[in-house]
């Protein structure tokens, strides 16, 4: 089957939409500097023009395998798989692409996670992991304009940081930041320039000051929970 690189001539003209061939995706992800970051379970990636998830899906597959390599039992794998997933972020302008992006990320996570649980650990799928994965993906995949840093409704793009609580490896704190705060924070200038040019770069997304946390009555303040209980979305 021929790989489909465009949806229509009109979309190319109006939005410059062209999908990256899988062989190019694999070639880029096989670069030593990228594989080193993929091997780092907590290293964050942002795809600024995510499309239907060509890059993010492949990174997720590799990160799930790394999560398994770093796990001694199924409980640890449940947590590490969610940690791996939580490091992947995407922004996409077109609504139908975002819908496919979210669906592709959910499908890939469930398939890769299930395969390892059954084959490696001879266990059963933890439904809480699957539900928490869906919450993470929906929070980390945004519809918006990367250059303008706004969502489809014109409001600031908001991303969640998922950070393991110090001294409690099973627990996570979810904190929300505007994309503006991330861009204008302490991230190295060369990385910022890289993703604004449309490249897929590894970024230290949340290397920012505490005073840049979203401070608004409309922004949810989340309580620390176990990684597998993220789906509860407990608020303070």
FIZAVO-6366 format. One record per residue: x, y, z of N, C-alpha, C in turn; residue in one letter. Coordinates in steps of 0.2 Angstrom, whole numbers, plus 5000, padded with zeros to 4 digits. Layout:
// FIZAVO-6366
NODE;npx;npy;npz;capx;capy;capz;cpx;cpy;cpz;aa
NODE;X;Y;Z;X;Y;Z;X;Y;Z;A
...
This chain:
// FIZAVO-6366
NODE;npx;npy;npz;capx;capy;capz;cpx;cpy;cpz;aa
NODE;5004;4994;5000;5000;5000;5000;5004;5006;5000;X
NODE;5003;5011;4996;5007;5017;4995;5005;5022;5001;X
NODE;5010;5024;5004;5009;5028;5010;5006;5035;5008;X
NODE;5001;5037;5012;4997;5043;5010;5001;5049;5014;X
NODE;5003;5054;5010;5007;5060;5013;5003;5066;5013;X
NODE;4997;5066;5009;4993;5072;5009;4986;5070;5009;X
NODE;4981;5074;5012;4974;5072;5012;4971;5075;5006;X
NODE;4973;5081;5004;4970;5085;4999;4974;5090;4996;X
NODE;4974;5092;4990;4978;5098;4987;4976;5104;4991;X
NODE;4969;5105;4992;4967;5111;4996;4970;5112;5003;X
NODE;4971;5106;5006;4974;5107;5013;4981;5108;5013;X
NODE;4984;5106;5007;4991;5108;5006;4992;5116;5005;X
NODE;4988;5118;5001;4988;5125;4999;4986;5130;5005;X
NODE;4981;5127;5009;4978;5132;5014;4982;5131;5020;X
NODE;4985;5125;5022;4988;5124;5028;4995;5122;5028;X
NODE;4998;5120;5022;5004;5118;5021;5005;5111;5024;X
NODE;4999;5107;5024;4999;5100;5027;5002;5095;5023;X
NODE;5008;5092;5025;5011;5086;5022;5013;5082;5027;X
NODE;5012;5075;5027;5013;5071;5032;5020;5068;5031;X
NODE;5024;5067;5036;5031;5064;5036;5031;5057;5034;X
NODE;5034;5054;5029;5035;5047;5028;5038;5043;5034;X
NODE;5035;5037;5035;5038;5033;5040;5045;5032;5040;X
NODE;5048;5031;5034;5055;5030;5034;5059;5036;5036;X
NODE;5057;5042;5035;5060;5048;5037;5059;5049;5045;X
NODE;5053;5047;5047;5052;5047;5055;5057;5043;5058;X
NODE;5058;5037;5056;5063;5032;5059;5070;5034;5058;X
NODE;5071;5037;5052;5078;5040;5051;5080;5045;5057;X
NODE;5075;5050;5058;5076;5055;5062;5077;5053;5069;X
NODE;5072;5048;5071;5072;5046;5078;5078;5041;5080;X
NODE;5082;5039;5074;5088;5035;5075;5094;5039;5076;X
NODE;5093;5045;5076;5099;5049;5077;5102;5049;5084;X
NODE;5108;5048;5086;5111;5047;5092;5108;5052;5098;X
NODE;5108;5058;5096;5106;5063;5101;5098;5062;5103;X
NODE;5094;5059;5098;5087;5058;5100;5086;5052;5103;X
NODE;5090;5046;5101;5089;5040;5105;5091;5040;5112;X
NODE;5096;5045;5113;5099;5046;5120;5093;5048;5125;X
NODE;5089;5053;5122;5084;5056;5125;5078;5051;5126;X
NODE;5076;5047;5121;5071;5042;5121;5073;5037;5127;X
NODE;5079;5036;5128;5081;5031;5133;5080;5034;5140;X
NODE;5080;5040;5140;5079;5044;5147;5071;5044;5148;X
NODE;5069;5040;5153;5062;5039;5154;5058;5046;5155;X
NODE;5061;5050;5158;5058;5057;5160;5059;5062;5156;X
NODE;5063;5061;5150;5065;5067;5145;5058;5068;5141;X
NODE;5057;5075;5141;5051;5077;5137;5052;5078;5130;X
NODE;5047;5077;5126;5047;5078;5119;5040;5083;5117;X
NODE;5041;5088;5113;5036;5092;5110;5036;5091;5103;X
NODE;5030;5089;5100;5030;5089;5093;5025;5095;5091;X
NODE;5028;5101;5088;5024;5107;5087;5019;5107;5081;X
NODE;5020;5102;5077;5015;5101;5071;5014;5094;5071;X
NODE;5010;5091;5075;5009;5084;5077;5006;5080;5072;X
NODE;5001;5083;5068;4998;5079;5063;4994;5074;5066;X
NODE;4994;5068;5064;4991;5062;5067;4995;5058;5071;X
NODE;5001;5061;5073;5005;5058;5078;5011;5053;5075;X
NODE;5013;5054;5069;5019;5050;5066;5025;5050;5071;X
NODE;5027;5055;5073;5033;5055;5078;5031;5053;5085;X
NODE;5026;5056;5087;5024;5054;5094;5023;5047;5095;X
NODE;5019;5044;5091;5017;5037;5091;5024;5032;5091;X
NODE;5028;5034;5087;5035;5030;5087;5039;5031;5093;X
NODE;5039;5037;5095;5043;5038;5102;5039;5034;5107;X
NODE;5033;5035;5107;5029;5031;5113;5031;5024;5113;X
NODE;5031;5021;5107;5032;5013;5107;5039;5012;5110;X
NODE;5044;5016;5108;5051;5015;5111;5051;5016;5118;X
NODE;5047;5022;5120;5048;5023;5127;5044;5018;5132;X
NODE;5039;5015;5129;5036;5009;5133;5040;5004;5134;X
NODE;5045;5002;5129;5050;4997;5129;5055;4999;5135;X
NODE;5057;5005;5135;5061;5007;5140;5058;5007;5147;X
NODE;5052;5008;5147;5048;5008;5154;5049;5001;5156;X
NODE;5048;4996;5152;5048;4989;5153;5055;4987;5156;X
NODE;5060;4989;5152;5067;4987;5154;5069;4990;5161;X
NODE;5066;4995;5163;5067;4998;5169;5063;4996;5175;X
NODE;5059;4991;5173;5054;4988;5178;5056;4981;5181;X
NODE;5055;4980;5187;5056;4973;5190;5050;4969;5191;X
NODE;5044;4972;5191;5038;4969;5192;5032;4973;5188;X
NODE;5026;4970;5188;5021;4973;5184;5018;4979;5188;X
NODE;5019;4980;5194;5017;4986;5197;5021;4992;5195;X
NODE;5028;4990;5195;5032;4996;5193;5032;4997;5186;X
NODE;5030;4992;5182;5029;4994;5174;5023;4998;5173;X
NODE;5017;4997;5177;5011;5001;5177;5013;5008;5178;X
NODE;5017;5010;5183;5019;5017;5184;5024;5019;5179;X
NODE;5029;5015;5177;5034;5018;5172;5031;5019;5165;X
NODE;5026;5015;5163;5023;5016;5157;5019;5023;5157;X
NODE;5016;5024;5162;5012;5031;5163;5017;5037;5163;X
NODE;5023;5036;5166;5028;5041;5166;5031;5042;5159;X
NODE;5032;5037;5156;5034;5037;5149;5029;5041;5144;X
NODE;5023;5039;5145;5018;5043;5141;5017;5050;5143;X
NODE;5018;5052;5149;5017;5059;5152;5022;5063;5149;X
NODE;5027;5061;5146;5033;5065;5144;5032;5068;5136;X
NODE;5026;5065;5133;5025;5067;5126;5020;5072;5125;X
NODE;5021;5077;5122;5017;5083;5121;5016;5084;5113;X
NODE;5010;5086;5111;5009;5088;5104;5004;5094;5103;X
NODE;5006;5098;5098;5001;5103;5096;4999;5102;5089;X
NODE;4993;5103;5087;4991;5102;5080;4985;5107;5079;X
NODE;4986;5110;5073;4981;5115;5071;4974;5113;5069;X
NODE;4974;5107;5065;4968;5105;5062;4964;5100;5066;X
NODE;4958;5102;5067;4953;5098;5072;4953;5090;5070;X
NODE;4952;5088;5064;4952;5081;5062;4958;5078;5064;X
NODE;4964;5081;5063;4971;5078;5064;4971;5077;5072;X
NODE;4969;5082;5076;4970;5081;5083;4966;5075;5085;X
NODE;4960;5074;5083;4956;5068;5084;4959;5062;5083;X
NODE;4962;5062;5077;4966;5056;5075;4972;5055;5079;X
NODE;4976;5060;5081;4982;5060;5085;4980;5057;5092;X
NODE;4975;5060;5095;4973;5057;5102;4971;5050;5101;X
NODE;4967;5048;5096;4965;5041;5095;4971;5036;5094;X
NODE;4976;5039;5090;4982;5035;5088;4986;5034;5095;X
NODE;4987;5039;5099;4991;5039;5105;4988;5034;5110;X
NODE;4981;5034;5110;4978;5030;5115;4978;5023;5113;X
NODE;4977;5021;5106;4977;5015;5104;4984;5012;5104;X
NODE;4989;5016;5103;4996;5013;5103;4998;5012;5110;X
NODE;4996;5016;5115;4998;5015;5122;4995;5008;5124;X
NODE;4988;5008;5123;4984;5002;5126;4987;4995;5122;X
NODE;4989;4995;5116;4992;4990;5113;4998;4988;5115;X
NODE;5003;4992;5116;5010;4991;5118;5010;4989;5126;X
NODE;5006;4992;5130;5005;4991;5137;5002;4984;5138;X
NODE;4997;4982;5134;4994;4976;5135;4998;4970;5133;X
NODE;5002;4971;5127;5006;4966;5125;5012;4964;5130;X
NODE;5015;4969;5133;5020;4968;5138;5017;4965;5144;X
NODE;5011;4967;5147;5008;4964;5153;5007;4957;5152;X
NODE;5004;4955;5146;5002;4948;5145;5008;4944;5144;X
NODE;5013;4946;5139;5018;4942;5137;5024;4942;5142;X
NODE;5025;4948;5145;5031;4948;5149;5029;4946;5157;X
NODE;5024;4949;5159;5022;4948;5166;5017;4942;5167;X
NODE;5014;4940;5162;5009;4935;5162;5003;4937;5167;X
NODE;5002;4944;5166;4997;4947;5171;4991;4949;5167;X
NODE;4987;4953;5170;4981;4956;5168;4981;4964;5167;X
NODE;4978;4966;5162;4978;4974;5161;4975;4977;5167;X
NODE;4978;4982;5169;4976;4986;5175;4971;4992;5172;X
NODE;4965;4991;5173;4960;4996;5170;4961;5003;5172;X
NODE;4964;5004;5178;4966;5011;5180;4971;5014;5176;X
NODE;4976;5010;5174;4981;5012;5170;4979;5015;5163;X
NODE;4974;5011;5160;4971;5013;5154;4967;5019;5154;X
NODE;4963;5020;5160;4959;5026;5161;4964;5032;5162;X
NODE;4969;5031;5166;4974;5036;5167;4978;5039;5161;X
NODE;4979;5034;5157;4983;5035;5150;4979;5040;5146;X
NODE;4972;5039;5146;4968;5043;5142;4967;5050;5144;X
NODE;4968;5051;5151;4968;5058;5154;4974;5061;5152;X
NODE;4980;5058;5153;4986;5061;5151;4986;5063;5144;X
NODE;4984;5059;5139;4984;5060;5132;4980;5066;5130;X
NODE;4974;5066;5133;4970;5072;5132;4972;5078;5134;X
NODE;4976;5078;5140;4979;5084;5143;4985;5086;5139;X
NODE;4989;5081;5136;4995;5083;5133;4995;5084;5125;X
NODE;4989;5083;5122;4988;5084;5115;4984;5090;5114;X
NODE;4986;5096;5111;4982;5102;5111;4981;5104;5104;X
NODE;4975;5106;5103;4973;5109;5096;4974;5117;5097;X
NODE;4979;5119;5092;4980;5126;5093;4986;5128;5088;X
NODE;4988;5134;5088;4993;5137;5084;5000;5138;5088;X
NODE;5005;5134;5086;5011;5134;5090;5014;5141;5090;X
NODE;5014;5144;5084;5018;5151;5084;5014;5156;5088;X
NODE;5008;5156;5088;5004;5161;5092;5003;5159;5099;X
NODE;5004;5152;5100;5004;5150;5107;4997;5150;5110;X
NODE;4992;5149;5105;4985;5149;5108;4981;5143;5105;X
NODE;4976;5141;5109;4972;5135;5107;4967;5137;5102;X
NODE;4963;5133;5099;4958;5134;5094;4953;5139;5096;X
NODE;4952;5140;5102;4947;5145;5104;4950;5152;5106;X
NODE;4957;5153;5104;4960;5159;5105;4963;5160;5112;X
NODE;4962;5155;5117;4964;5156;5123;4971;5153;5124;X
NODE;4975;5154;5129;4982;5151;5129;4982;5144;5130;X
NODE;4987;5141;5126;4988;5134;5127;4990;5132;5134;X
NODE;4987;5127;5137;4989;5125;5143;4991;5118;5143;X
NODE;4997;5116;5146;5000;5110;5147;5001;5108;5154;X
NODE;5000;5101;5155;5001;5099;5162;5008;5096;5163;X
NODE;5011;5097;5168;5017;5094;5170;5015;5088;5175;X
NODE;5018;5082;5174;5017;5076;5178;5023;5075;5181;X
NODE;5024;5076;5188;5030;5076;5191;5030;5071;5197;X
NODE;5034;5066;5197;5034;5061;5203;5036;5065;5209;X
NODE;5032;5063;5214;5033;5067;5221;5039;5064;5224;X
NODE;5043;5069;5226;5049;5067;5229;5049;5063;5235;X
NODE;5052;5057;5235;5052;5052;5240;5046;5047;5240;X
NODE;5042;5048;5235;5036;5044;5234;5035;5042;5227;X
NODE;5039;5037;5225;5040;5036;5218;5033;5034;5214;X
NODE;5028;5032;5218;5022;5029;5215;5017;5035;5214;X
NODE;5019;5041;5217;5014;5047;5217;5016;5052;5212;X
NODE;5011;5056;5209;5013;5061;5204;5009;5067;5206;X
NODE;5012;5073;5205;5009;5079;5206;5008;5082;5199;X
NODE;5001;5084;5197;5000;5087;5191;4999;5095;5192;X
NODE;5003;5099;5188;5003;5106;5188;5002;5109;5181;X
NODE;4998;5114;5180;4997;5117;5174;5001;5123;5173;X
NODE;5003;5124;5166;5007;5130;5164;5004;5132;5158;X
NODE;5004;5138;5156;5003;5141;5150;5009;5139;5145;X
NODE;5008;5138;5139;5013;5137;5134;5018;5143;5134;X
NODE;5015;5149;5135;5019;5155;5135;5024;5155;5141;X
NODE;5022;5152;5147;5027;5152;5152;5032;5147;5151;X
NODE;5031;5142;5147;5036;5137;5145;5041;5140;5140;X
NODE;5038;5143;5135;5042;5146;5130;5047;5152;5133;X
NODE;5044;5156;5137;5048;5161;5140;5051;5160;5147;X
NODE;5051;5153;5149;5055;5151;5155;5062;5150;5153;X
NODE;5065;5145;5157;5072;5144;5157;5074;5139;5151;X
NODE;5070;5137;5147;5072;5133;5141;5077;5136;5137;X
NODE;5082;5132;5135;5088;5135;5131;5085;5138;5124;X
NODE;5088;5143;5122;5086;5147;5116;5086;5143;5110;X
NODE;5091;5138;5110;5092;5135;5104;5086;5130;5103;X
NODE;5084;5127;5108;5078;5122;5108;5072;5126;5106;X
NODE;5071;5132;5109;5065;5136;5107;5065;5137;5100;X
NODE;5071;5139;5097;5071;5141;5090;5070;5135;5086;X
NODE;5072;5129;5088;5071;5123;5085;5064;5121;5084;X
NODE;5060;5121;5089;5053;5119;5088;5049;5124;5084;X
NODE;5051;5131;5085;5047;5136;5081;5048;5135;5073;X
NODE;5054;5132;5072;5055;5131;5064;5052;5125;5062;X
NODE;5048;5121;5067;5044;5115;5064;5048;5109;5065;X
NODE;5053;5109;5069;5057;5102;5070;5054;5099;5076;X
NODE;5055;5092;5076;5053;5088;5082;5059;5088;5087;X
NODE;5059;5092;5092;5065;5092;5097;5063;5089;5104;X
NODE;5068;5087;5107;5068;5085;5114;5068;5092;5118;X
NODE;5064;5093;5123;5064;5100;5126;5063;5098;5134;X
NODE;5067;5103;5138;5066;5102;5145;5060;5107;5146;X
NODE;5054;5105;5145;5048;5109;5144;5046;5112;5151;X
NODE;5048;5109;5156;5045;5112;5163;5051;5115;5167;X
NODE;5056;5117;5164;5062;5121;5167;5060;5128;5168;X
NODE;5055;5129;5172;5053;5136;5173;5051;5137;5181;X
NODE;5050;5143;5182;5050;5146;5189;5043;5144;5192;X
NODE;5042;5143;5198;5036;5142;5201;5031;5147;5200;X
NODE;5033;5154;5200;5028;5159;5199;5025;5160;5192;X
NODE;5027;5155;5187;5024;5155;5181;5019;5149;5180;X
NODE;5017;5146;5186;5012;5142;5186;5005;5145;5184;X
NODE;5001;5142;5181;4994;5146;5179;4991;5148;5186;X
NODE;4989;5154;5187;4986;5156;5193;4979;5160;5191;X
NODE;4974;5156;5190;4968;5158;5188;4962;5154;5191;X
NODE;4957;5157;5193;4951;5153;5196;4948;5148;5191;X
NODE;4950;5148;5185;4947;5144;5180;4951;5138;5179;X
NODE;4957;5138;5182;4962;5132;5181;4962;5128;5187;X
NODE;4962;5121;5185;4961;5116;5191;4967;5115;5195;X
NODE;4967;5115;5201;4972;5114;5206;4972;5106;5208;X
NODE;4976;5102;5206;4976;5095;5207;4980;5093;5213;X
NODE;4977;5087;5216;4980;5085;5222;4985;5079;5220;X
NODE;4990;5078;5224;4995;5072;5222;4991;5066;5223;X
NODE;4992;5061;5218;4989;5055;5218;4994;5049;5216;X
NODE;4992;5043;5216;4996;5038;5213;4996;5038;5206;X
NODE;5001;5037;5202;5001;5037;5195;4995;5034;5192;X
NODE;4993;5028;5194;4988;5024;5191;4981;5027;5193;X
NODE;4981;5032;5198;4975;5035;5200;4974;5042;5196;X
NODE;4978;5044;5192;4977;5050;5188;4970;5051;5185;X
NODE;4967;5046;5183;4960;5046;5180;4955;5049;5185;X
NODE;4956;5049;5191;4952;5052;5196;4952;5059;5196;X
NODE;4957;5062;5194;4958;5069;5193;4955;5073;5199;X
NODE;4958;5071;5205;4956;5074;5211;4959;5081;5212;X
NODE;4955;5085;5214;4956;5092;5215;4956;5095;5222;X
NODE;4960;5100;5223;4960;5103;5230;4955;5109;5231;X
